């Protein structure tokens, strides 16, 4: 049998495709494009079988020419005689074309061709991720993005539905609940005024999803690195549907940052729109006007009134959350401080007077004292000159929740402080080495030098904040009812009074003993939390709740444990509510308990059938020529 008459099955199976050729094919730049047509593009490597088939036809030796005089009068085709013998064979032999077509059909069937088709199937489990961050409060046509997201989430609920919320906290609020229960849970959700972690919420959804679950994310996708979480979920085989709600907010102007210093609020306002705009800031009686170009950020300083108030940015816009700040401040900003001394300690008095909001009064015993104070400081008092009335004023200050400071002196036990002293003095020590201070708000970032001399003092009540290596107390605090006594073991002439951190230390003492908090501490950002230690009842902008860790979910005023806080949004990313399109819903775009997905419909049987027909045609040609 001649090479031309070999069946294609033999021609295809004869040459083996080397592994190196398969690797080279896998590295081809167009392989990704082939993946949109073939499930196994490497199957096209079988086309290499055409190479030996062509070689057999091209290299087959020509038959020996024998002259036969009886037919010399027959003249061949002049054009054909000028053609190369090999090309003449290719043109005349239809069998080669059939064999190449058979190889092509077999290679295509091995590559598993397919066409994408839509398929609708029933979904039994759905995990819904609802974005409840501040930007979802953006309004358009009388409804917020959050309202629309909740409606879409209810439509997506199926027989088993889990609900994950991304807000001030990421939480799973329903786990594989029936459809009616899931819808009820969704109805009870509300948008927060805080930034959130959409990426973390999607990761949490993957953690609670079953193998066949669908994940639906309802968000404006305005901020956060959520794309990697979606890609990760899809790589694990989950259908992730993205439902975007991004209407409104194209011309947003809002407060993106705020800070407090020396009784003044400094706010930064940004224009996220594409046109110049003018806004008015107001806090109490103070106002300021800002004109901002597109994308511009401007700042303004406004004094904080006694008791605080609301800072307003007007006129408002479609995203009202960043148009106002809740500013908490003490109702009485002045802290009355009494210094009782017979030898004015100028560094101490100066340090107390530079604390903003203090009113310092100095009395020299035995001068009488009748006024009430927030803080009483005893320093260098001569023995026998301290009046009982002055000591009583100190006790009353403690009973009112204020503070008392007693500074060490060599004759401390003879002054007559009585039970005000939290230590028991017993002589003096020289050049004592000191230990590291206990980590507290008073001692943080302060370097305390070793004094040349110190009163040997043993702690009687409270706790020591700083001690010498031999156990002498240098700093100590002791609670006395609602108030607090502070023992300061450095003498007036100590080198610490010349340290640049000395005024900072006394500012902390004043705030700590008077129960005053800095404006920064009183005005946290939404999304942050305050540890309360034990369960306490807190009044929030949305009601009362009992908790041991208060999370500031909503903008507004909070009250807990006698303290007042003002929480506000401070996030440029959250205020940038103009969200780019996410590029469609992706798989699972339909709602309810069905989903429409794009699936591959295999065409391999068709390609294999074509290959079989071509092989049968080849056999028929061989039979017709008499080669079989």
C-alpha positions in Angstrom: 0.0 0.0 0.0 1.5 3.4 -1.0 1.8 6.3 1.5 -0.9 8.1 -0.4 -3.4 5.4 0.4 -2.7 5.2 4.2 -5.9 5.7 6.3 -5.9 8.9 8.3 -6.0 6.9 11.6 -2.6 5.6 10.8 -1.3 9.0 9.7 -2.5 10.7 12.9 -1.3 8.1 15.4 2.1 7.7 13.8 3.9 10.8 14.9 3.9 11.6 18.7 3.6 15.2 19.8 6.6 16.1 21.9 6.1 17.6 25.4 8.2 20.6 24.5 5.7 21.4 21.7 2.8 21.3 24.2 4.7 23.6 26.5 5.4 26.0 23.7 1.7 26.0 22.7 0.7 26.7 26.3 2.9 29.8 26.3 1.4 31.2 23.1 0.0 34.7 23.5 -3.2 33.8 21.7 -4.0 30.9 24.1 -6.3 33.0 26.2 -8.3 34.0 23.1 -8.6 30.3 22.2 -10.0 29.6 25.7 -13.1 31.6 24.7 -13.8 28.9 22.0 -12.2 25.7 23.3 -12.3 24.2 26.7 -9.0 22.4 26.1 -7.0 24.5 23.6 -4.0 22.3 23.9 -5.9 19.7 22.0 -5.1 21.7 18.8 -1.6 20.4 19.1 -2.9 17.4 17.3 -2.7 19.5 14.1 1.0 18.7 14.2 0.0 15.3 12.7 -0.5 17.1 9.4 3.3 17.6 9.1 4.3 14.0 8.5 1.3 13.5 6.2 2.5 16.4 4.0 6.1 15.1 4.2 5.0 11.7 2.9 3.3 13.2 -0.1 6.1 15.6 -0.9 8.9 13.2 -0.5 7.4 10.2 -2.3 9.8 9.2 -5.1 8.7 9.8 -8.7 8.0 6.6 -10.8 10.7 5.6 -13.3 9.9 7.0 -16.8 10.0 4.4 -19.7 9.7 5.5 -23.3 7.0 3.6 -25.3 7.2 4.5 -29.0 3.6 3.4 -29.6 2.3 6.4 -27.6 5.0 9.0 -28.3 2.5 10.8 -30.5 0.5 11.7 -27.4 1.5 15.1 -26.3 1.0 16.0 -22.6 -0.3 19.2 -21.2 2.4 21.8 -21.8 1.5 23.8 -18.6 1.4 20.6 -16.6 4.8 19.5 -17.9 6.3 22.7 -16.7 5.0 22.2 -13.2 7.1 20.7 -10.4 6.2 17.0 -10.0 5.5 17.4 -6.3 3.1 20.3 -6.8 1.4 18.3 -9.6 0.8 15.5 -7.2 -0.7 17.8 -4.6 -3.1 19.4 -7.0 -4.3 16.1 -8.5 -4.6 14.1 -5.3 -8.0 14.8 -3.5 -7.2 12.2 -1.0 -4.6 14.5 0.7 -7.3 17.2 1.2 -9.6 14.6 2.8 -6.9 13.4 5.2 -5.9 17.0 6.2 -9.6 17.7 6.8 -9.9 14.6 9.0 -6.8 15.7 11.1 -8.4 19.1 11.5 -11.7 17.6 12.7 -10.0 15.2 15.1 -7.8 18.1 16.6 -10.9 20.3 17.0 -12.8 17.5 18.8 -9.8 17.0 21.1 -9.8 20.7 21.9 -13.4 20.5 23.1 -15.1 23.4 21.3 -18.1 25.1 23.0 -20.5 28.0 22.7 -21.6 30.0 25.7 -25.4 29.7 26.5 -27.6 31.1 29.2 -29.0 28.7 31.7 -31.5 29.3 34.5 -31.5 27.2 37.6 -33.0 27.3 41.0 -30.8 28.6 43.8 -31.3 27.1 47.3 -28.7 29.1 49.3 -27.8 32.8 49.0 -25.4 35.0 51.0 -26.3 38.7 50.8 -23.7 41.3 51.7 -25.3 44.7 52.4 -23.2 47.8 52.5 -24.3 50.0 55.4 -21.4 52.4 55.4 -22.0 56.2 55.4 -21.9 56.8 51.7 -25.0 54.6 51.3 -27.0 57.4 52.9 -26.6 59.4 49.7 -30.0 60.4 48.4 -31.5 60.5 44.9 -35.1 61.0 44.0 -36.3 60.8 47.5 -34.6 57.5 48.4 -31.2 56.6 49.7 -28.8 54.1 48.1 -29.2 52.0 51.2 -33.0 51.8 50.7 -32.6 50.6 47.2 -29.9 48.1 48.3 -32.2 46.6 50.9 -35.0 46.2 48.3 -32.6 44.4 46.0 -31.3 42.2 48.9 -34.9 41.1 49.7 -35.4 40.2 46.0 -32.3 38.1 46.1 -33.3 36.1 49.2 -33.9 32.4 48.7 -34.9 29.4 50.8 -31.7 29.6 52.8 -30.3 33.1 53.1 -27.4 34.5 55.2 -27.0 38.2 55.7 -23.6 40.0 56.2 -23.5 43.7 57.0 -20.6 46.0 56.3 -20.8 49.1 58.5 -19.1 50.4 61.6 -18.7 46.7 62.4 -18.8 43.7 60.0 -21.3 41.2 61.3 -23.3 38.2 60.2 -26.8 39.1 61.3 -28.5 36.0 59.7 -27.1 32.6 59.0 -29.0 30.3 56.6 -32.3 31.7 57.6 -35.6 31.0 55.8 -36.6 33.5 53.2 -39.2 35.2 55.3 -36.8 35.5 58.3 -34.0 36.9 56.1 -36.3 39.5 54.7 -37.4 40.5 58.2 -33.7 40.8 59.2 -33.0 43.0 56.2 -36.0 45.3 57.0 -34.5 45.9 60.5 -31.1 47.1 59.2 -30.2 50.7 59.0 -27.4 52.7 57.4 -24.6 53.9 59.7 -22.6 57.1 59.6 -19.3 55.3 59.7 -16.8 54.0 57.2 -16.6 50.2 56.9 -14.8 47.2 55.4 -16.6 45.9 52.3 -13.7 43.6 51.5 -13.8 42.0 54.9 -17.6 41.6 54.6 -17.2 39.7 51.3 -14.5 37.5 52.9 -16.9 36.8 55.7 -19.6 35.9 53.2 -17.3 33.3 51.6 -16.6 31.9 55.1 -20.4 31.2 55.8 -21.4 30.2 52.2 -22.0 26.6 51.4 -20.5 24.8 48.4 -23.4 25.7 46.0 -24.3 29.1 47.5 -24.6 32.3 45.5 -23.1 35.6 46.9 -24.9 38.9 46.2 -23.2 42.1 47.1 -25.4 45.2 47.3 -23.3 48.4 47.6 -22.3 51.6 45.9 -18.7 50.3 45.7 -17.6 53.9 46.3 -14.5 53.1 48.5 -12.4 50.3 49.7 -10.4 47.5 48.1 -13.3 45.1 47.5 -12.2 43.8 44.0 -9.6 41.4 45.3 -12.2 39.8 47.6 -14.6 39.3 44.7 -11.9 37.8 42.6 -10.9 35.5 45.4 -14.5 34.3 45.9 -15.0 33.7 42.2 -11.7 31.8 42.0 -13.1 29.5 44.7 -16.1 28.7 42.4 -18.7 31.0 43.8 -21.1 33.0 41.7 -20.7 36.6 42.9 -23.4 39.1 41.8 -22.6 42.8 42.1 -25.6 45.0 42.6 -24.4 48.7 42.4 -26.5 51.6 43.7 -24.5 54.8 43.0 -27.0 57.5 42.1 -26.7 61.0 43.5 -23.8 62.7 45.2 -22.1 64.0 42.0 -21.6 67.5 43.5 -20.9 66.5 47.1 -19.1 69.0 49.4 -18.3 67.8 52.9 -16.1 67.9 56.0 -13.3 65.4 55.5 -11.3 66.0 58.6 -11.5 67.8 62.0 -9.2 68.5 64.9 -9.2 70.4 68.2 -6.5 72.6 69.9 -6.8 75.3 72.5 -10.5 75.4 72.4 -10.7 75.8 68.7 -12.1 73.4 66.1 -10.2 73.1 62.8 -12.2 71.6 60.0 -11.2 70.7 56.4 -13.8 70.8 53.7 -13.4 69.3 50.2 -15.3 70.0 47.0 -15.8 66.6 45.2 -17.9 68.2 42.4 -16.7 69.6 39.1 -17.8 73.2 39.6 -16.7 76.0 41.9 -19.0 76.3 45.0 -19.3 78.4 48.1 -20.3 77.0 51.5 -20.8 78.5 54.9 -19.5 77.0 58.1 -21.2 77.8 61.4 -20.6 76.7 65.0 -22.4 78.5 67.7 -22.2 82.2 67.0 -19.1 81.9 64.8 -19.4 81.6 61.0 -17.0 81.4 58.1 -17.4 81.3 54.3 -15.4 79.1 52.0 -15.2 79.2 48.2 -13.8 76.0 46.7 -12.7 75.1 43.2 -13.3 71.5 41.9 -11.3 69.1 44.0 -10.0 71.8 46.3 -9.6 71.4 50.1 -9.9 74.4 52.4 -9.7 74.7 56.2 -11.4 77.0 58.8 -10.9 77.6 62.5 -14.0 78.1 64.7 -14.0 78.6 68.5 -15.8 75.9 70.4 -18.6 77.3 72.6 -19.2 76.2 76.2 -21.2 73.0 76.1 -20.3 72.4 72.4 -22.9 72.4 69.6 -23.4 71.4 66.0 -21.1 72.5 63.3 -23.1 73.0 60.1 -22.0 73.2 56.5 -24.7 75.0 54.4 -26.3 74.7 52.0 -26.5 70.9 52.3 -26.4 68.4 49.5 -27.4 64.8 48.6 -25.0 63.4 51.2 -25.9 65.0 54.5 -23.7 62.9 56.7 -20.6 65.0 56.1 -22.4 68.3 56.2 -22.5 68.5 60.0 -20.4 67.7 63.1 -21.5 66.9 66.6 -19.1 68.8 68.8 -19.1 68.0 72.6 -17.4 70.3 75.1 -17.6 71.0 78.8 -20.5 73.1 80.0 -18.1 75.1 82.1 -14.8 75.4 80.2 -13.0 77.1 83.1 -11.1 74.9 85.7 -10.6 76.7 89.0 -7.3 75.8 90.5 -6.1 76.8 94.0 -2.4 76.7 94.9 -1.7 76.8 98.7 1.9 77.7 99.3 4.2 79.8 101.6 7.1 79.8 99.1 5.7 80.4 95.6 6.9 77.7 93.2 7.1 79.7 90.0 7.7 76.8 87.6 4.6 74.9 89.1 2.3 78.0 89.0 3.4 78.9 85.5 2.8 75.3 84.3 -0.7 75.4 85.8 -1.5 78.8 84.3 -0.5 77.8 80.7 -3.1 75.0 80.7 -5.9 76.5 78.6 -9.1 77.0 80.5 -7.5 77.2 84.0 -8.0 80.0 86.5 -5.2 79.8 89.0 -5.6 81.4 92.5 -2.6 81.5 94.9 -3.1 81.6 98.7 -0.4 81.9 101.3 -1.4 80.2 104.6 -2.8 81.0 107.1 -5.0 82.9 104.6 -8.5 81.6 104.7 -10.2 79.9 101.8 -13.9 79.9 101.2 -14.5 79.5 97.5 -15.0 76.1 95.8 -12.4 74.8 93.4 -11.9 72.0 90.9 -8.3 71.4 91.9 -6.4 72.2 95.1 -2.5 72.0 95.0 -0.4 72.1 98.3 3.2 73.0 97.8 5.9 74.2 100.3 3.5 74.8 103.2 5.1 75.8 106.5 4.1 73.5 109.4 1.6 75.0 111.7 0.2 77.5 109.2 -2.3 75.4 107.4 -5.8 76.1 108.5 -8.4 73.4 109.1 -10.8 75.4 106.9 -8.3 75.1 104.0 -8.1 71.3 104.5 -11.9 71.1 104.6 -12.0 72.9 101.3 -9.7 70.2 99.9 -12.0 67.5 101.2 -15.1 69.2 99.7 -13.3 69.4 96.4 -12.8 65.6 96.5 -16.4 65.1 97.4 -17.4 67.1 94.4 -15.3 64.9 92.1 -12.3 67.2 91.9 -8.7 66.6 92.7 -6.0 67.4 95.4 -2.3 67.5 94.8 0.3 67.3 97.7 3.9 68.1 96.8 6.7 66.6 98.9 8.9 68.6 101.2 11.4 67.6 103.8 9.1 68.2 106.8 6.0 66.7 105.1 4.7 64.8 108.1 4.6 68.0 110.2 2.4 70.1 107.9 -0.9 68.6 109.0 -2.4 67.1 105.8 -3.8 64.2 107.8 -5.7 61.6 105.8 -5.2 63.6 102.6 -1.7 62.0 102.3 -1.7 58.7 100.4 1.9 58.0 101.7 3.5 57.7 105.1 6.7 59.9 105.1 9.7 58.8 107.1 12.8 60.9 106.6 14.7 61.6 103.4 17.0 59.7 101.0 19.8 61.1 98.9 20.6 60.4 95.2 18.1 57.6 94.9 18.0 55.6 91.6 14.5 55.3 90.1 12.6 52.5 88.4 10.8 52.7 85.1 7.4 54.4 85.6 4.2 52.5 85.4 2.6 53.0 82.0 -0.3 55.4 82.4 -1.6 58.4 80.6 0.2 60.7 83.1 3.7 59.2 82.6 3.6 58.3 78.9 6.5 59.8 76.9 7.9 61.6 80.0 11.5 61.1 81.2 11.7 61.5 84.9 15.1 62.3 86.3 16.5 60.9 89.6 16.1 63.6 92.3 19.1 64.6 94.5 17.0 64.2 97.6 13.5 62.7 98.2 11.2 62.1 101.0 11.3 58.4 102.1 7.6 57.6 101.6 5.7 54.3 101.9 2.5 54.0 100.0 -0.6 53.7 102.3 -3.4 53.7 99.7 -3.9 53.9 95.9 -1.2 52.9 93.5 2.4 54.0 92.9 3.2 55.4 89.4 6.9 56.0 90.0 9.2 54.6 92.6 12.9 54.5 93.5 14.7 51.2 93.5 14.5 51.0 97.3 10.7 51.4 97.2 10.3 55.1 98.0 7.2 56.4 96.2 7.7 59.5 94.0 4.3 59.6 92.2 1.1 58.1 93.4 -2.6 58.5 93.0 -5.5 57.4 95.3 -9.2 57.6 94.8 -11.2 59.3 97.5 -14.9 58.8 96.7 -15.6 60.6 93.4 -12.4 62.6 93.7 -8.7 61.7 93.5 -5.5 62.6 95.5 -2.2 62.9 93.7 1.1 62.7 95.5 4.0 64.5 93.8 7.3 63.4 95.4 9.7 65.8 93.6 10.7 68.8 95.7 10.2 72.3 94.4 13.8 72.7 93.4 14.0 69.5 91.4 15.7 69.6 88.0 12.4 68.1 86.5 10.8 71.6 86.8 13.2 72.7 84.0 12.4 69.8 81.7 10.5 70.7 78.5 7.9 68.0 79.4 7.2 69.5 82.8 4.2 71.7 81.5 2.8 68.7 79.6 2.9 66.5 82.7 1.0 69.1 84.7 -1.5 69.6 82.0 -2.3 65.9 82.2 -2.5 66.0 86.0 -5.0 68.9 85.8 -7.2 67.2 83.2 -7.0 63.8 85.0 -7.8 65.1 88.5 -10.6 67.5 87.5 -12.2 64.8 85.3 -11.8 67.0 82.3 -11.1 65.4 78.9 -9.5 67.0 76.0 -11.8 68.1 73.1 -10.1 65.5 71.0 -11.1 62.7 73.5 -14.6 64.0 73.7 -15.1 64.0 69.9 -14.2 60.6 68.4 -14.7 59.7 64.7 -17.6 57.4 63.8 -16.5 53.8 63.5 -14.2 53.9 66.5 -15.0 52.2 69.8 -14.7 53.1 73.5 -13.9 50.4 76.0 -16.1 50.8 79.2 -14.6 47.9 81.2 -17.9 46.7 82.5 -21.4 46.8 81.2 -22.8 50.3 81.2 -25.9 52.0 79.8 -25.2 54.5 77.1 -27.5 57.0 75.4 -26.9 57.1 71.7 -28.4 59.0 68.8 -30.7 56.1 68.0 -31.6 55.0 71.6 -30.3 53.5 74.7 -28.2 50.3 74.9 -26.1 48.4 77.5 -22.6 47.4 76.5 -19.0 47.1 77.7 -17.6 48.6 74.5 -19.4 51.5 72.9 -19.0 51.7 69.1 -19.8 55.1 67.6 -22.0 53.9 64.7 -24.0 57.0 64.2 -23.1 60.7 64.1 -24.4 62.6 67.1 -24.1 62.9 70.8 -23.5 60.0 73.2 -23.7 59.9 77.0 -22.2 57.2 79.2 -20.9 57.2 82.8 -21.6 60.9 83.2 -19.4 61.7 80.1 -20.6 63.2 76.9 -19.2 62.5 73.4 -19.8 63.9 70.0 -19.1 61.5 67.1 -18.9 62.6 63.5 -17.8 61.2 60.1 -14.2 62.1 59.1 -13.3 60.2 56.0 -12.3 61.6 52.6 -12.8 58.2 51.0 -16.3 57.8 52.4 -17.3 61.4 51.3 -16.1 60.7 47.8 -19.5 59.2 46.9 -19.1 59.4 43.1 -18.6 55.7 42.4 -17.3 54.4 39.1 -19.3 51.6 37.5 -18.3 48.1 38.5 -18.8 46.7 35.0 -22.1 44.8 35.3 -23.5 42.2 37.7 -21.5 39.3 36.5 -22.8 35.7 37.1 -26.0 35.3 38.8 -27.6 38.5 37.6 -31.2 37.6 38.2 -32.9 38.0 41.5 -35.1 35.7 43.6 -34.6 32.0 43.9 -33.4 31.5 40.3 -30.2 32.7 38.6 -29.2 33.0 35.0 -25.7 31.9 34.4 -23.5 31.6 31.3 -22.4 28.0 30.9 -20.4 26.3 28.1 -22.4 24.0 25.7 -19.9 21.4 24.3 -19.6 20.9 20.6 -17.2 18.0 20.9 -19.8 15.4 19.7 -20.4 17.5 16.5 -16.7 17.8 15.8 -16.2 14.1 16.5 -19.1 13.3 14.1 -17.5 15.4 11.4 -14.2 13.6 11.9 -16.0 10.2 11.6 -17.7 11.3 8.4 -14.5 12.5 6.9 -12.7 9.2 7.8 -15.5 7.2 6.2 -15.2 9.4 3.1 -11.5 8.7 2.9 -12.2 4.9 3.1 -14.7 5.3 0.3 -12.2 7.1 -1.9 -9.6 4.4 -1.2 -12.1 1.7 -2.1 -13.0 3.6 -5.3 -9.4 3.8 -6.3 -8.9 0.1 -5.6 -6.5 0.6 -2.8 -8.7 -1.3 -0.3 
